[in-house]
Amino acid sequence: KILSKINEREIKYQTVIRELVKRYIMKRQQKDQTEGVTEDDLNEIKQDISAFR
């Protein structure tokens, strides 16, 4: 009986963690989509252009 409770808690814990990770990833993707081009992106492009010269 104790093992089944531990197993239930472990399954619930894994489910909660998985959902938190999904939420984090989705928020991060939404943020990246709404931000557009950042200064870091521009600096990276400048460096790439300089490397071609």
N, CA, C and O atoms as CSV, one atom per row, in Angstrom:
chain,resi,resn,atom,element,x,y,z
A,1,LYS,N,N,0.830,-1.202,0.000
A,1,LYS,CA,C,0.000,0.000,0.000
A,1,LYS,C,C,0.870,1.260,0.000
A,1,LYS,O,O,0.581,2.219,-0.716
A,2,ILE,N,N,1.910,1.252,0.787
A,2,ILE,CA,C,2.795,2.420,0.840
A,2,ILE,C,C,3.481,2.627,-0.511
A,2,ILE,O,O,3.637,3.756,-0.975
A,3,LEU,N,N,3.886,1.521,-1.130
A,3,LEU,CA,C,4.536,1.632,-2.440
A,3,LEU,C,C,3.609,2.220,-3.490
A,3,LEU,O,O,4.045,3.001,-4.336
A,4,SER,N,N,2.345,1.854,-3.443
A,4,SER,CA,C,1.413,2.403,-4.433
A,4,SER,C,C,1.207,3.898,-4.223
A,4,SER,O,O,1.059,4.641,-5.193
A,5,LYS,N,N,1.195,4.350,-2.967
A,5,LYS,CA,C,1.068,5.794,-2.709
A,5,LYS,C,C,2.308,6.536,-3.194
A,5,LYS,O,O,2.214,7.616,-3.776
A,6,ILE,N,N,3.465,5.942,-2.946
A,6,ILE,CA,C,4.706,6.565,-3.409
A,6,ILE,C,C,4.700,6.634,-4.934
A,6,ILE,O,O,5.073,7.652,-5.518
A,7,ASN,N,N,4.280,5.558,-5.565
A,7,ASN,CA,C,4.223,5.522,-7.026
A,7,ASN,C,C,3.235,6.561,-7.563
A,7,ASN,O,O,3.526,7.242,-8.546
A,8,GLU,N,N,2.088,6.683,-6.933
A,8,GLU,CA,C,1.099,7.691,-7.348
A,8,GLU,C,C,1.677,9.094,-7.236
A,8,GLU,O,O,1.500,9.923,-8.129
A,9,ARG,N,N,2.361,9.348,-6.143
A,9,ARG,CA,C,2.964,10.676,-5.953
A,9,ARG,C,C,4.041,10.941,-6.995
A,9,ARG,O,O,4.152,12.049,-7.519
A,10,GLU,N,N,4.829,9.920,-7.291
A,10,GLU,CA,C,5.878,10.071,-8.298
A,10,GLU,C,C,5.278,10.363,-9.673
A,10,GLU,O,O,5.780,11.216,-10.405
A,11,ILE,N,N,4.217,9.661,-10.014
A,11,ILE,CA,C,3.548,9.891,-11.301
A,11,ILE,C,C,2.969,11.302,-11.350
A,11,ILE,O,O,3.088,11.994,-12.361
A,12,LYS,N,N,2.349,11.721,-10.261
A,12,LYS,CA,C,1.779,13.072,-10.205
A,12,LYS,C,C,2.887,14.124,-10.317
A,12,LYS,O,O,2.736,15.121,-11.023
A,13,TYR,N,N,3.993,13.894,-9.619
A,13,TYR,CA,C,5.130,14.807,-9.669
A,13,TYR,C,C,5.655,14.925,-11.101
A,13,TYR,O,O,5.877,16.029,-11.598
A,14,GLN,N,N,5.852,13.779,-11.759
A,14,GLN,CA,C,6.355,13.780,-13.134
A,14,GLN,C,C,5.403,14.525,-14.066
A,14,GLN,O,O,5.844,15.261,-14.948
A,15,THR,N,N,4.110,14.335,-13.871
A,15,THR,CA,C,3.109,15.007,-14.702
A,15,THR,C,C,3.169,16.519,-14.502
A,15,THR,O,O,3.133,17.279,-15.470
A,16,VAL,N,N,3.258,16.947,-13.259
A,16,VAL,CA,C,3.315,18.385,-12.959
A,16,VAL,C,C,4.575,18.997,-13.559
A,16,VAL,O,O,4.513,20.060,-14.177
A,17,ILE,N,N,5.707,18.342,-13.383
A,17,ILE,CA,C,6.964,18.857,-13.925
A,17,ILE,C,C,6.888,18.944,-15.449
A,17,ILE,O,O,7.318,19.937,-16.034
A,18,ARG,N,N,6.351,17.925,-16.084
A,18,ARG,CA,C,6.212,17.917,-17.547
A,18,ARG,C,C,5.357,19.090,-18.011
A,18,ARG,O,O,5.688,19.755,-18.993
A,19,GLU,N,N,4.258,19.344,-17.306
A,19,GLU,CA,C,3.376,20.459,-17.683
A,19,GLU,C,C,4.062,21.808,-17.468
A,19,GLU,O,O,3.886,22.729,-18.266
A,20,LEU,N,N,4.840,21.927,-16.396
A,20,LEU,CA,C,5.573,23.172,-16.157
A,20,LEU,C,C,6.597,23.423,-17.261
A,20,LEU,O,O,6.762,24.554,-17.718
A,21,VAL,N,N,7.273,22.377,-17.679
A,21,VAL,CA,C,8.250,22.516,-18.759
A,21,VAL,C,C,7.551,22.930,-20.048
A,21,VAL,O,O,8.036,23.808,-20.761
A,22,LYS,N,N,6.422,22.307,-20.350
A,22,LYS,CA,C,5.653,22.686,-21.550
A,22,LYS,C,C,5.252,24.149,-21.490
A,22,LYS,O,O,5.378,24.880,-22.473
A,23,ARG,N,N,4.764,24.575,-20.317
A,23,ARG,CA,C,4.331,25.962,-20.158
A,23,ARG,C,C,5.502,26.911,-20.375
A,23,ARG,O,O,5.365,27.927,-21.057
A,24,TYR,N,N,6.659,26.578,-19.793
A,24,TYR,CA,C,7.841,27.414,-19.940
A,24,TYR,C,C,8.246,27.524,-21.410
A,24,TYR,O,O,8.534,28.613,-21.904
A,25,ILE,N,N,8.265,26.385,-22.099
A,25,ILE,CA,C,8.670,26.379,-23.504
A,25,ILE,C,C,7.702,27.197,-24.347
A,25,ILE,O,O,8.126,27.969,-25.207
A,26,MET,N,N,6.405,27.034,-24.105
A,26,MET,CA,C,5.413,27.792,-24.886
A,26,MET,C,C,5.538,29.287,-24.633
A,26,MET,O,O,5.466,30.080,-25.571
A,27,LYS,N,N,5.725,29.684,-23.368
A,27,LYS,CA,C,5.888,31.110,-23.051
A,27,LYS,C,C,7.133,31.657,-23.737
A,27,LYS,O,O,7.122,32.766,-24.271
A,28,ARG,N,N,8.200,30.873,-23.717
A,28,ARG,CA,C,9.450,31.307,-24.330
A,28,ARG,C,C,9.283,31.485,-25.839
A,28,ARG,O,O,9.777,32.455,-26.414
A,29,GLN,N,N,8.584,30.541,-26.477
A,29,GLN,CA,C,8.357,30.637,-27.918
A,29,GLN,C,C,7.479,31.837,-28.251
A,29,GLN,O,O,7.727,32.525,-29.241
A,30,GLN,N,N,6.459,32.096,-27.442
A,30,GLN,CA,C,5.601,33.257,-27.678
A,30,GLN,C,C,6.404,34.539,-27.540
A,30,GLN,O,O,6.246,35.464,-28.337
A,31,LYS,N,N,7.261,34.597,-26.534
A,31,LYS,CA,C,8.084,35.777,-26.313
A,31,LYS,C,C,9.009,36.000,-27.503
A,31,LYS,O,O,9.162,37.127,-27.976
A,32,ASP,N,N,9.624,34.927,-27.983
A,32,ASP,CA,C,10.528,35.039,-29.131
A,32,ASP,C,C,9.786,35.507,-30.376
A,32,ASP,O,O,10.331,36.279,-31.165
A,33,GLN,N,N,8.556,35.053,-30.562
A,33,GLN,CA,C,7.786,35.439,-31.742
A,33,GLN,C,C,7.339,36.892,-31.666
A,33,GLN,O,O,7.306,37.575,-32.689
A,34,THR,N,N,6.998,37.375,-30.485
A,34,THR,CA,C,6.489,38.738,-30.368
A,34,THR,C,C,7.602,39.774,-30.321
A,34,THR,O,O,7.385,40.930,-30.684
A,35,GLU,N,N,8.795,39.373,-29.876
A,35,GLU,CA,C,9.892,40.333,-29.770
A,35,GLU,C,C,10.405,40.780,-31.124
A,35,GLU,O,O,10.777,41.941,-31.295
A,36,GLY,N,N,10.429,39.887,-32.072
A,36,GLY,CA,C,10.972,40.236,-33.377
A,36,GLY,C,C,12.485,40.233,-33.339
A,36,GLY,O,O,13.098,39.365,-32.718
A,37,VAL,N,N,13.088,41.206,-34.004
A,37,VAL,CA,C,14.542,41.275,-34.103
A,37,VAL,C,C,15.091,42.029,-32.897
A,37,VAL,O,O,14.618,43.111,-32.551
A,38,THR,N,N,16.093,41.435,-32.268
A,38,THR,CA,C,16.713,42.073,-31.109
A,38,THR,C,C,18.071,42.648,-31.499
A,38,THR,O,O,18.570,42.409,-32.599
A,39,GLU,N,N,18.648,43.395,-30.594
A,39,GLU,CA,C,19.967,43.974,-30.838
A,39,GLU,C,C,21.012,42.876,-30.999
A,39,GLU,O,O,21.935,43.006,-31.804
A,40,ASP,N,N,20.868,41.803,-30.241
A,40,ASP,CA,C,21.794,40.675,-30.368
A,40,ASP,C,C,21.730,40.068,-31.766
A,40,ASP,O,O,22.752,39.693,-32.339
A,41,ASP,N,N,20.517,39.978,-32.306
A,41,ASP,CA,C,20.368,39.456,-33.671
A,41,ASP,C,C,21.114,40.346,-34.668
A,41,ASP,O,O,21.798,39.852,-35.564
A,42,LEU,N,N,20.974,41.644,-34.502
A,42,LEU,CA,C,21.640,42.580,-35.413
A,42,LEU,C,C,23.157,42.477,-35.298
A,42,LEU,O,O,23.865,42.500,-36.305
A,43,ASN,N,N,23.650,42.365,-34.075
A,43,ASN,CA,C,25.094,42.230,-33.881
A,43,ASN,C,C,25.616,40.942,-34.515
A,43,ASN,O,O,26.702,40.923,-35.093
A,44,GLU,N,N,24.848,39.883,-34.404
A,44,GLU,CA,C,25.248,38.617,-35.008
A,44,GLU,C,C,25.313,38.738,-36.531
A,44,GLU,O,O,26.231,38.214,-37.162
A,45,ILE,N,N,24.342,39.428,-37.111
A,45,ILE,CA,C,24.337,39.636,-38.563
A,45,ILE,C,C,25.535,40.486,-38.979
A,45,ILE,O,O,26.180,40.204,-39.988
A,46,LYS,N,N,25.830,41.526,-38.199
A,46,LYS,CA,C,26.989,42.374,-38.507
A,46,LYS,C,C,28.277,41.557,-38.498
A,46,LYS,O,O,29.133,41.721,-39.368
A,47,GLN,N,N,28.405,40.682,-37.514
A,47,GLN,CA,C,29.605,39.847,-37.432
A,47,GLN,C,C,29.696,38.905,-38.629
A,47,GLN,O,O,30.779,38.690,-39.174
A,48,ASP,N,N,28.564,38.347,-39.033
A,48,ASP,CA,C,28.553,37.457,-40.198
A,48,ASP,C,C,28.978,38.209,-41.457
A,48,ASP,O,O,29.745,37.688,-42.267
A,49,ILE,N,N,28.481,39.430,-41.617
A,49,ILE,CA,C,28.832,40.236,-42.793
A,49,ILE,C,C,30.322,40.560,-42.775
A,49,ILE,O,O,30.989,40.499,-43.808
A,50,SER,N,N,30.840,40.902,-41.601
A,50,SER,CA,C,32.269,41.203,-41.493
A,50,SER,C,C,33.112,39.975,-41.821
A,50,SER,O,O,34.187,40.098,-42.408
A,51,ALA,N,N,32.638,38.812,-41.451
A,51,ALA,CA,C,33.380,37.575,-41.718
A,51,ALA,C,C,33.443,37.277,-43.208
A,51,ALA,O,O,34.402,36.653,-43.664
A,52,PHE,N,N,32.449,37.704,-43.980
A,52,PHE,CA,C,32.436,37.454,-45.415
A,52,PHE,C,C,33.465,38.312,-46.149
A,52,PHE,O,O,33.930,37.933,-47.224
A,53,ARG,N,N,33.821,39.455,-45.585
A,53,ARG,CA,C,34.732,40.395,-46.268
A,53,ARG,C,C,36.131,39.877,-46.364
A,53,ARG,O,O,37.004,40.553,-46.910
